Amino acid sequence: MVIITESNASNLVNEEDEEPGEVIESAPPLKVGEERLLGSSGIRKRLLKRGLAFELPDIGDEVTIKFVGWLLDGTKFSESDGVTYALGSGKMVSGLDRGIVTMKKGERALFTLPPELAYGEGTNGVPPNSVINFQVELISWITVIDVSKDGGIIKRVLVKGEQTGKPSDLDEVLVKYAVMLADGTLLAKTPEEGVEFYLNDGHFCPALSKAIKTMNRGEKVNLAVQPNYAYQLGSMNSDQNSHAIPKNTVLSIDMELLSFKRVISVTTDSKVMKKILKEGQGALTADEGALVTVRYKAMLKDGSIFEKKGYDGEEKLQFITGEEQVITGLDRVAMTMRKGEQAMITIDPEYGFGSVEVRRDLAAVPSYSTLSYEVEMLNFVKARKDLQHCFQFNVISG
């Protein structure tokens, strides 16, 4: 690494070579060759090479840097062509950590640190109360998150996913993972296509569900899991690809969130549940009083179909929501759907046909049956209330 001093830094300045992302309070971004005091810290930063993108590391993140440290008289006291450490861990002086959190990947900068944020009373090669310089290049960095807030589950983000929201307790997730001991011994591994489960049901160990709720679709992580989050009676080794796991062992888990499906409790008592198979268009939902057009397959708990609408030549179903023209569960779900949305819904007997045994197009529905509907919202129109009674519909009520 070439050391940049006050005398030759100006030779690198390109008036159009502007650092686009760094903002100190309300100050404009630094240009290459410009220097600025970082707040009231006493640290001065001179930008030597602008970085990529706009994201910055944070305290706790794992950074890889190249650096040279020298005194104001030019005496070099430290140098590295590549060191990886966690910001805030104490491996480097605190002033350097404070400088690095203002950098972007690929950025190179010169930091001048006051003694109190450097080596204070001195160290090998650095006299007491010395102002020092560090020339730093941020090679890369990995976001590190304490998922459990107690050090029990540490997540290192290897690949960032889509910023489209994270799964919640009720959702069904599809993940791929490999579980290892500290020595690399493989304990469990999913098939290449992954494994699907509901988050609130848990899977393999408590750490998985907790970590997944912090992930985006497509995100890849490594988890360091302490024993208190690695074991759960009745959940371990349920997979044929699992091996015996020694107690009191720290686990390393490589995991990718492939996808997830939103699951929503439509009623407050969770007796009508909707799993979104395909997101709809726009933000509007049918709501109460809308003229809706749907198609569906209706099934019993054993998977047998008792009714179809809009498939295999069958007419699509139209009804007005909130008018008791269909069973309550289907009516409630339709009000929450967007155009083009596809969903799998589960309806308890209370919101279905209840204690009544009914005959539908393809089969009889026994009393107290839990029902499943695979529904697609084809269209809806916010109908005017004074016109609602002009329509005639096929009604599927008990």
RODO-2510 file (C-alpha; in nm, 4 decimals, decimal comma):
residues 398
     n   res          X          Y          Z
     1     m     0,0000     0,0000     0,0000
     2     v     0,1293     0,3460    -0,0942
     3     i     0,1282     0,5896     0,1994
     4     i    -0,0496     0,9148     0,1254
     5     t     0,0913     1,2183     0,3054
     6     e    -0,0131     1,5825     0,3181
     7     s     0,2373     1,6640     0,0456
     8     n     0,1186     1,4152    -0,2168
     9     a    -0,2533     1,3742    -0,1362
    10     s    -0,3465     1,6732    -0,3516
    11     n    -0,2060     1,4961    -0,6565
    12     l    -0,4873     1,2403    -0,6335
    13     v    -0,7703     1,4918    -0,6383
    14     n    -1,0197     1,4671    -0,9235
    15     e    -1,2767     1,7454    -0,9004
    16     e    -1,5492     1,5183    -1,0416
    17     d    -1,4492     1,2168    -0,8327
    18     e    -1,7023     1,2696    -0,5559
    19     e    -1,7851     1,0359    -0,2698
    20     p    -2,1659     1,0051    -0,3098
    21     g    -2,2811     0,8559     0,0179
    22     e    -2,0887     0,9907     0,3164
    23     v    -2,2774     1,2581     0,5035
    24     i    -2,1583     1,4015     0,8338
    25     e    -2,4651     1,5639     0,9862
    26     s    -2,5761     1,8128     0,7154
    27     a    -2,2392     1,8406     0,5395
    28     p    -2,2123     1,7619     0,1669
    29     p    -2,0382     1,4402     0,0576
    30     l    -1,6591     1,4417     0,0581
    31     k    -1,4691     1,4661    -0,2669
    32     v    -1,1444     1,2777    -0,3187
    33     g    -0,8660     1,4743    -0,1520
    34     e    -1,0985     1,6670     0,0795
    35     e    -1,0643     1,6430     0,4583
    36     r    -1,3273     1,6799     0,7287
    37     l    -1,3584     1,6623     1,1057
    38     l    -1,5921     1,3763     1,2005
    39     g    -1,8379     1,5455     1,4336
    40     s    -1,6908     1,6372     1,7728
    41     s    -1,4753     1,3249     1,7964
    42     g    -1,1512     1,4989     1,7054
    43     i    -1,0978     1,2504     1,4198
    44     r    -1,0093     1,3939     1,0810
    45     k    -1,0871     1,2022     0,7615
    46     r    -0,9347     1,2617     0,4184
    47     l    -1,1008     1,0716     0,1317
    48     l    -0,8415     0,9088    -0,0986
    49     k    -1,0631     0,6797    -0,3074
    50     r    -1,4387     0,6655    -0,3116
    51     g    -1,6193     0,3390    -0,2335
    52     l    -1,9075     0,1466    -0,3825
    53     a    -2,2814     0,1800    -0,3154
    54     f    -2,4166     0,3627    -0,0110
    55     e    -2,4173     0,1074     0,2712
    56     l    -2,1901     0,1480     0,5714
    57     p    -2,0734    -0,1041     0,8323
    58     d    -2,1817    -0,0726     1,1933
    59     i    -2,0269    -0,1540     1,5284
    60     g    -2,0347    -0,5330     1,5664
    61     d    -1,9962    -0,5982     1,1931
    62     e    -1,7031    -0,8007     1,0641
    63     v    -1,4729    -0,5945     0,8416
    64     t    -1,1676    -0,6823     0,6329
    65     i    -0,9229    -0,3944     0,5890
    66     k    -0,5751    -0,3082     0,4685
    67     f    -0,4009    -0,0406     0,6722
    68     v    -0,0784     0,1452     0,7469
    69     g    -0,0268     0,3365     1,0708
    70     w     0,2370     0,6036     1,1179
    71     l     0,3300     0,8954     1,3412
    72     l     0,3128     1,2561     1,2272
    73     d     0,6882     1,2499     1,1618
    74     g     0,6349     0,9688     0,9098
    75     t     0,7561     0,6817     1,1321
    76     k     0,5577     0,3698     1,0439
    77     f     0,4527     0,1606     1,3474
    78     s     0,1991    -0,0869     1,2036
    79     e     0,0890    -0,2326     0,8697
    80     s    -0,1327    -0,5121     0,7347
    81     d    -0,2258    -0,6294     0,3851
    82     g    -0,5444    -0,7823     0,5192
    83     v    -0,6951    -0,8210     0,8644
    84     t    -1,0486    -0,9251     0,9562
    85     y    -1,2067    -0,8300     1,2864
    86     a    -1,5333    -0,7203     1,4483
    87     l    -1,5778    -0,3459     1,4876
    88     g    -1,5909    -0,2594     1,8555
    89     s    -1,4145    -0,5786     1,9637
    90     g    -1,1095    -0,3869     2,0891
    91     k    -0,8730    -0,5460     1,8392
    92     m    -0,8023    -0,2039     1,6879
    93     v    -0,8063     0,1396     1,8522
    94     s    -1,1523     0,2920     1,9009
    95     g    -1,0770     0,5909     1,6786
    96     l    -1,0132     0,3620     1,3841
    97     d    -1,3452     0,1850     1,4443
    98     r    -1,5203     0,5225     1,4464
    99     g    -1,3591     0,6079     1,1158
   100     i    -1,4374     0,2764     0,9470
   101     v    -1,8116     0,3077     1,0152
   102     t    -1,8085     0,6095     0,7772
   103     m    -1,6577     0,4033     0,4920
   104     k    -1,8042     0,2090     0,2034
   105     k    -1,6771    -0,1093     0,0451
   106     g    -1,3665    -0,0362    -0,1623
   107     e    -1,3153     0,3083    -0,0085
   108     r    -0,9674     0,4264     0,0951
   109     a    -0,9242     0,7056     0,3496
   110     l    -0,6665     0,8698     0,5729
   111     f    -0,7662     0,9143     0,9386
   112     t    -0,5862     1,1371     1,1872
   113     l    -0,6657     1,0243     1,5429
   114     p    -0,6240     1,2169     1,8691
   115     p    -0,4364     1,0344     2,1498
   116     e    -0,7484     0,9586     2,3542
   117     l    -0,8965     0,7607     2,0612
   118     a    -0,5629     0,6025     1,9679
   119     y    -0,2924     0,4657     2,1999
   120     g    -0,3181     0,7215     2,4842
   121     e    -0,0237     0,6507     2,7119
   122     g     0,1591     0,4811     2,4266
   123     t     0,2453     0,1322     2,3059
   124     n     0,5256    -0,0354     2,1120
   125     g     0,6450     0,2167     1,8555
   126     v     0,3986     0,4879     1,9616
   127     p     0,5082     0,7439     2,2241
   128     p     0,2564     0,8649     2,4874
   129     n    -0,0025     1,1249     2,3846
   130     s     0,0708     1,0810     2,0135
   131     v    -0,1531     1,1981     1,7327
   132     i    -0,1367     0,9220     1,4702
   133     n    -0,2386     0,8577     1,1098
   134     f    -0,4052     0,5474     0,9676
   135     q    -0,4441     0,4941     0,5952
   136     v    -0,7245     0,2385     0,5571
   137     e    -0,8861     0,0529     0,2682
   138     l    -1,2147    -0,1217     0,3440
   139     i    -1,1942    -0,4432     0,1407
   140     s    -1,5261    -0,5877     0,2494
   141     w    -1,7591    -0,6240     0,5433
   142     i    -2,0220    -0,8629     0,6721
   143     t    -2,3243    -0,7588     0,8754
   144     v    -2,3232    -0,9315     1,2149
   145     i    -2,6414    -0,9376     1,4251
   146     d    -2,6995    -1,0660     1,7772
   147     v    -3,0387    -1,2235     1,7038
   148     s    -3,1142    -1,3294     2,0619
   149     k    -2,9653    -1,0125     2,2213
   150     d    -2,7655    -1,2293     2,4621
   151     g    -2,4957    -1,3713     2,2345
   152     g    -2,6786    -1,7023     2,1991
   153     i    -2,7490    -1,6674     1,8257
   154     i    -2,5017    -1,4639     1,6209
   155     k    -2,5964    -1,4125     1,2552
   156     r    -2,3382    -1,3253     0,9893
   157     v    -2,5037    -1,2084     0,6664
   158     l    -2,3182    -1,3640     0,3725
   159     v    -2,5616    -1,2628     0,0966
   160     k    -2,8295    -0,9975     0,1421
   161     g    -3,1741    -1,0911     0,0193
   162     e    -3,4621    -0,8993    -0,1357
   163     q    -3,5815    -0,6061     0,0737
   164     t    -3,9459    -0,7154     0,0525
   165     g    -4,0217    -0,7941     0,4146
   166     k    -3,9410    -1,0695     0,6619
   167     p    -4,1510    -1,3712     0,7625
   168     s    -4,3527    -1,3727     1,0850
   169     d    -4,4625    -1,6435     1,3276
   170     l    -4,7575    -1,7774     1,1260
   171     d    -4,5803    -1,7903     0,7895
   172     e    -4,4725    -2,0993     0,6000
   173     v    -4,1037    -2,0850     0,5048
   174     l    -3,8835    -2,2784     0,2642
   175     v    -3,5213    -2,2978     0,3807
   176     k    -3,2040    -2,4800     0,2935
   177     y    -2,9446    -2,5421     0,5653
   178     a    -2,6461    -2,7436     0,6816
   179     v    -2,5670    -2,7904     1,0515
   180     m    -2,2083    -2,8474     1,1630
   181     l    -1,9972    -2,8764     1,4750
   182     a    -1,7117    -2,6333     1,5302
   183     d    -1,4693    -2,8851     1,3748
   184     g    -1,6737    -2,9007     1,0538
   185     t    -1,8465    -3,2337     1,1250
   186     l    -2,1760    -3,2332     0,9335
   187     l    -2,4738    -3,3130     1,1580
   188     a    -2,7740    -3,2396     0,9388
   189     k    -2,8451    -3,1166     0,5901
   190     t    -3,1630    -3,0467     0,3969
   191     p    -3,2213    -3,1660     0,0398
   192     e    -3,1069    -2,9201    -0,2264
   193     e    -3,4663    -2,8037    -0,2780
   194     g    -3,4938    -2,7209     0,0923
   195     v    -3,7503    -2,8036     0,3584
   196     e    -4,0825    -2,6310     0,4240
   197     f    -4,2410    -2,5677     0,7649
   198     y    -4,4482    -2,3184     0,9613
   199     l    -4,2370    -2,0909     1,1776
   200     n    -4,4581    -2,1216     1,4863
   201     d    -4,4269    -2,5017     1,4661
   202     g    -4,0490    -2,4779     1,5006
   203     h    -3,7944    -2,6942     1,3238
   204     f    -3,4739    -2,8712     1,4255
   205     c    -3,3746    -2,6265     1,7024
   206     p    -3,5055    -2,3001     1,8545
   207     a    -3,2363    -2,0924     1,6827
   208     l    -3,3693    -2,1607     1,3311
   209     s    -3,7094    -1,9971     1,3731
   210     k    -3,5658    -1,7019     1,5651
   211     a    -3,3061    -1,6338     1,2959
   212     i    -3,5429    -1,6839     1,0020
   213     k    -3,7708    -1,4080     1,1332
   214     t    -3,4797    -1,1639     1,0826
   215     m    -3,4096    -1,2726     0,7227
   216     n    -3,5176    -1,1534     0,3805
   217     r    -3,6113    -1,3781     0,0916
   218     g    -3,2887    -1,4991    -0,0758
   219     e    -3,0693    -1,4080     0,2234
   220     k    -2,7811    -1,6413     0,3098
   221     v    -2,6361    -1,6472     0,6602
   222     n    -2,4081    -1,8302     0,8958
   223     l    -2,5337    -1,8805     1,2509
   224     a    -2,3194    -1,9427     1,5572
   225     v    -2,5606    -2,1066     1,8012
   226     q    -2,4886    -2,1563     2,1702
   227     p    -2,6188    -2,4728     2,3448
   228     n    -2,9193    -2,3016     2,5082
   229     y    -3,0596    -2,2258     2,1596
   230     a    -2,9403    -2,5465     1,9941
   231     y    -3,1527    -2,8049     2,1711
   232     q    -3,5219    -2,8589     2,2064
   233     l    -3,6747    -3,1797     2,3366
   234     g    -3,8830    -3,3586     2,0768
   235     s    -3,7475    -3,1557     1,7855
   236     m    -3,3957    -3,2847     1,7358
   237     n    -3,2955    -3,5466     1,4839
   238     s    -3,6427    -3,5810     1,3345
   239     d    -3,4819    -3,5657     0,9902
   240     q    -3,3393    -3,8818     0,8412
   241     n    -3,0350    -3,6772     0,7384
   242     s    -2,9620    -3,5828     1,1023
   243     h    -2,6981    -3,7371     1,3269
   244     a    -2,6652    -3,7505     1,7036
   245     i    -2,5773    -3,4071     1,8422
   246     p    -2,3514    -3,3897     2,1482
   247     k    -2,4910    -3,1821     2,4329
   248     n    -2,3375    -2,8484     2,5293
   249     t    -2,2008    -2,8022     2,1785
   250     v    -2,1886    -2,4801     1,9788
   251     l    -2,3427    -2,5278     1,6353
   252     s    -2,2540    -2,3592     1,3078
   253     i    -2,5479    -2,3382     1,0668
   254     d    -2,5273    -2,2233     0,7044
   255     m    -2,8783    -2,1303     0,5943
   256     e    -3,0645    -1,9727     0,3038
   257     l    -3,4234    -1,8485     0,3114
   258     l    -3,5448    -1,9610    -0,0302
   259     s    -3,8994    -1,8266    -0,0008
   260     f    -4,1948    -1,7898     0,2300
   261     k    -4,5730    -1,7667     0,2114
   262     r    -4,7657    -1,5196     0,4235
   263     v    -5,0172    -1,6778     0,6607
   264     i    -5,2837    -1,4498     0,8071
   265     s    -5,5411    -1,5119     1,0769
   266     v    -5,8538    -1,3660     0,9158
   267     t    -6,0621    -1,3943     1,2329
   268     t    -5,9553    -1,2964     1,5836
   269     d    -6,0005    -1,6532     1,7077
   270     s    -5,7694    -1,7954     1,4348
   271     k    -6,0435    -2,0232     1,3040
   272     v    -6,0127    -1,8874     0,9499
   273     m    -5,6550    -1,8890     0,8224
   274     k    -5,5282    -1,7625     0,4854
   275     k    -5,1979    -1,8687     0,3303
   276     i    -5,1057    -1,6462     0,0343
   277     l    -4,9824    -1,8568    -0,2564
   278     k    -4,9513    -1,5641    -0,4977
   279     e    -4,9568    -1,1956    -0,4070
   280     g    -5,2293    -0,9868    -0,5672
   281     q    -5,2066    -0,6617    -0,7593
   282     g    -5,2124    -0,3153    -0,6055
   283     a    -5,3064    -0,2304    -0,2491
   284     l    -5,6879    -0,2391    -0,2579
   285     t    -5,8798    -0,5326    -0,1141
   286     a    -6,2393    -0,6271    -0,1851
   287     d    -6,3703    -0,5265     0,1606
   288     e    -6,7371    -0,5452     0,2565
   289     g    -7,0066    -0,4804    -0,0026
   290     a    -6,7935    -0,5598    -0,3087
   291     l    -6,9078    -0,7636    -0,6053
   292     v    -6,6385    -1,0297    -0,6284
   293     t    -6,5592    -1,2913    -0,8911
   294     v    -6,3611    -1,5931    -0,7724
   295     r    -6,2729    -1,9431    -0,8688
   296     y    -6,1913    -2,2146    -0,6187
   297     k    -6,1519    -2,5791    -0,5326
   298     a    -6,3130    -2,6771    -0,2025
   299     m    -6,1761    -2,9770    -0,0121
   300     l    -6,2322    -3,1782     0,3008
   301     k    -5,9539    -3,2419     0,5505
   302     d    -5,8541    -3,5617     0,3676
   303     g    -5,8024    -3,3672     0,0435
   304     s    -6,1137    -3,4916    -0,1361
   305     i    -6,2779    -3,2195    -0,3493
   306     f    -6,6452    -3,1550    -0,2794
   307     e    -6,6941    -2,8508    -0,5040
   308     k    -6,5240    -2,6575    -0,7858
   309     k    -6,6069    -2,3208    -0,9391
   310     g    -6,4272    -2,1747    -1,2426
   311     y    -6,2354    -2,4942    -1,3250
   312     d    -6,2942    -2,7609    -1,5933
   313     g    -6,5723    -2,5680    -1,7600
   314     e    -6,7497    -2,4759    -1,4356
   315     e    -6,8827    -2,1214    -1,4060
   316     k    -6,6925    -1,8796    -1,1879
   317     l    -6,8629    -1,7696    -0,8697
   318     q    -6,9876    -1,4152    -0,8137
   319     f    -7,1211    -1,2862    -0,4852
   320     i    -7,1413    -0,9688    -0,2769
   321     t    -6,9311    -0,9752     0,0349
   322     g    -7,1005    -0,9218     0,3687
   323     e    -7,4409    -1,0353     0,2389
   324     e    -7,4298    -1,3961     0,3715
   325     q    -7,4374    -1,5335     0,0185
   326     v    -7,1561    -1,7808     0,0891
   327     i    -7,0263    -1,9507     0,4021
   328     t    -6,8879    -1,7051     0,6557
   329     g    -6,5253    -1,8201     0,6276
   330     l    -6,5112    -1,7749     0,2499
   331     d    -6,6904    -1,4403     0,2804
   332     r    -6,4417    -1,3085     0,5403
   333     v    -6,1419    -1,4171     0,3336
   334     a    -6,2749    -1,2623     0,0109
   335     m    -6,2887    -0,9221     0,1841
   336     t    -5,9118    -0,9413     0,2493
   337     m    -5,8042    -1,0394    -0,1031
   338     r    -5,6522    -0,8285    -0,3802
   339     k    -5,7098    -0,8764    -0,7522
   340     g    -5,5091    -1,1697    -0,8832
   341     e    -5,4334    -1,3021    -0,5343
   342     q    -5,4287    -1,6777    -0,4866
   343     a    -5,4641    -1,8274    -0,1407
   344     m    -5,5188    -2,1500     0,0478
   345     i    -5,7680    -2,1018     0,3279
   346     t    -5,8570    -2,3268     0,6197
   347     i    -6,2014    -2,2861     0,7752
   348     d    -6,3139    -2,4321     1,1058
   349     p    -6,6682    -2,5765     1,1171
   350     e    -6,7954    -2,2686     1,3035
   351     y    -6,7271    -2,0586     0,9927
   352     g    -6,8190    -2,3353     0,7464
   353     f    -7,1275    -2,5555     0,7467
   354     g    -7,1230    -2,6106     1,1227
   355     s    -7,3261    -2,9046     1,2543
   356     v    -7,5164    -2,9492     0,9279
   357     e    -7,4321    -3,2233     0,6780
   358     v    -7,4712    -3,0821     0,3266
   359     r    -7,4562    -3,2203    -0,0239
   360     r    -7,2384    -3,0259    -0,2672
   361     d    -7,1685    -3,0762    -0,6385
   362     l    -6,9016    -3,3470    -0,6074
   363     a    -6,9431    -3,4926    -0,2587
   364     a    -7,1218    -3,4674     0,0717
   365     v    -6,9751    -3,2537     0,3485
   366     p    -7,0111    -3,4244     0,6874
   367     s    -7,1163    -3,2214     0,9882
   368     y    -6,8420    -3,0403     1,1831
   369     s    -6,6028    -3,0572     0,8871
   370     t    -6,2889    -2,8450     0,8646
   371     l    -6,2740    -2,7101     0,5094
   372     s    -5,9943    -2,6028     0,2757
   373     y    -6,0413    -2,3699    -0,0197
   374     e    -5,7861    -2,2924    -0,2878
   375     v    -5,9168    -1,9534    -0,4016
   376     e    -5,8210    -1,7038    -0,6708
   377     m    -5,9646    -1,3512    -0,6673
   378     l    -6,0307    -1,2874    -1,0359
   379     n    -6,1930    -0,9464    -0,9960
   380     f    -6,3972    -0,7273    -0,7657
   381     v    -6,6032    -0,4120    -0,8019
   382     k    -6,6977    -0,1843    -0,5146
   383     a    -7,0742    -0,2147    -0,5680
   384     r    -7,3111     0,0656    -0,4634
   385     k    -7,5376    -0,0470    -0,1819
   386     d    -7,8534     0,0707    -0,3564
   387     l    -7,7721    -0,1633    -0,6495
   388     q    -7,6740    -0,4699    -0,4536
   389     h    -8,0202    -0,6237    -0,4480
   390     c    -8,0440    -0,6042    -0,8279
   391     f    -7,7980    -0,8902    -0,8701
   392     q    -7,8859    -1,2587    -0,8654
   393     f    -7,6110    -1,5004    -0,7655
   394     n    -7,5360    -1,8612    -0,7040
   395     v    -7,5227    -1,8906    -0,3268
   396     i    -7,3270    -2,1542    -0,1355
   397     s    -7,4623    -2,1122     0,2137
   398     g    -7,5578    -2,3874     0,4459
***
